[in-house]
Amino acid sequence: MVERADGGVPARAAKRWRPVVGEGRRGVVVAGVAVGLAGVVGLHGVNPNSPGRVGSLVESFLPWSGVVVVLLFVVALVRRSGVGLVALLLPVGVWVQGFGGLLLPAPDVGARQLVVVQHNVSDENPDPAGTARALLAAGGDLVALEELVGPALGVYEDVLGADYPHHVVHGTVGLWSKYPIEEGQLVDIRPRAFDVGWSRGLRALVRTPYGDVAAYVAHLPSVRVGVRGLASSPRDESARMLGDIVRGEKVGAVILMGDLNSTVDDRGLHPLTSQLNVAERGFAFSYPAALPVARIDQVLARSADVSHIRTLPATGSDHLPVAARVTLDPLPPSGRLAP
């Protein structure tokens, strides 16, 4: 005779359908982490930056939040958490809105386009000639280099000179161009605490077929991650100085190339990203070259769109070179780009 549980349901059937203890709690945990992640990514600009500039540190790796979403999805599937799966729609939507466009293929663009190559060549590069030849293969109109030191500078000048007859170097940064360069000058972005010999910025007026372009090359101070967090004060100070200079630029079209030691999501670059366009397509993680996790080599523009950015093959540097396509805005009726 089959025993029956209270309510007329067989005991074995009652046991079979009894909820697993803690199942709801696990779903709530996954859902809570998903909502928290969406808040961190979607509202990163209001996240506190102290102590240790934790906000900037998180912003430097925001694209990798997609990996966390995938891991949460796997956990929710394994635990059969419907609540968790539904909650994951929120961080997925936030990530797609913030970074999904970077996954799209490069758009077809017409005229008024410049190809820009940016590379921190490293002051310890064992093969500057090979690096220069690799950069030539990219076919850029402009080539911006950082960490130009000692005899290596002469090597870059010799190798690049045939294809780029115009160039200017100030301190440890340089610009090579297929088009005439005028008004090449030093740009002072040295933090107050740094030695007077520190020189990592330049500006040049490039006479392109599409109008004059103010080209800037910059190498912002490095940052360090330690037990106290992110040490980025000198970089942030240098970024503010450069932002003030760019804001006062009279030429309408501006292209900024350089190792900015930061990602475009990092609030430390806000003085620049608030007034310059960032890349619309491509992640182009450029550092470190052995296992790139972030793009700190940037191409930004004003009165122009950085329609696509990509990495180039590794050289002897600890950075990967990047190449970007920059489409200048149409000329106004006056024939010159408006300031």
C-alpha positions, 0 to 999 in steps of 0.5 A: 500500500502506497503511503500518502503525504498530507494533502493526498500527495504520495510521499515519494512525489512530495519528496521529489518536488520539495524545493532545494534549500537555498536555491532562491538565495543563490539566485538572489546572490547572482542577481545582486552581483549582476545589478551591482556590476551594471551599476559599476559599469554604467555609472562609473563616472560617479564611483568614488575615486578615493582611496587610491584612485580606485575609480580610475583603476576600475575604469581602466579595465571596464571592457573586461566586465564582459568576462564577468558577465559571462562567468555570472551567466555560467553560474546562473545556468549551473544553478538553474537560477531564473532570477539570475538569468533575468537580472543578467539582462541589465549588465548585458545591456549596459555593456552593449551600450558602452562597448558593443559598437567597438565590435562592429566592422570598420565602416566604409568611409569616403574622402577626407581620410587620414591613416594615423600610426601611433607607437611607443617604440620603447627606449629599450627596443633592441631593433629600432630599424625593424620597428621602423620598417614594420611601421612603414608597412602600415602605410600611414599618412602620419606616424607618431612615436614616443621614447625616442632616445639616443642613437635610435632616433637617427635610425628612425629618421633614416628608415622613415625618411624616404616615405616621410620627408617631413618630420619634427622631434621635440624631447622624446616624441616625434611626428613623421608626415607625408605632408608638409609640416609647419610650426613644429614646436614644443608643448609643455605638459611637464608636471610641476614635480618633474625635472626640467629636462622632462619633455614629452609633447609637441605640436605641428601644423600639417598641411594635408590635402583636406586642410590644415590639421593641428597634430599633437604628439604626447607621452603622459607620465606613467602610472603605478599600481601598488598597495595604496592603489593607483598612483596617477597624480602626475599623469592627471596633471599632465592631462589637464595641462594638455587639455587646456592647450588643446582647448585654446587651439585655433586650428579647427581640426586637431589630431592627438596621438600618443601614449597617454598611459590611460584608457579613454574611460579613465576619468584621468583623461577627461580633460581630453576626452571631454573635447576630443572624439575617441575611436568608434570601432575597435578595442585595439588593446596595446599594452603590454605587448606580450598580453595586451589588456588595455589600450593606452596608446590613443588617437583622438580628434576634433572636427574629425571622427576616429572611425576605426582603430586596430593594433599592428604586429608586435615590434621590439617594444613593450607596446603594440603599435596602433593604426587609426583611420581619421575622417575629417569633417567637410570644409565650410564654404570659406574653404578652411576648417572652422575653429 
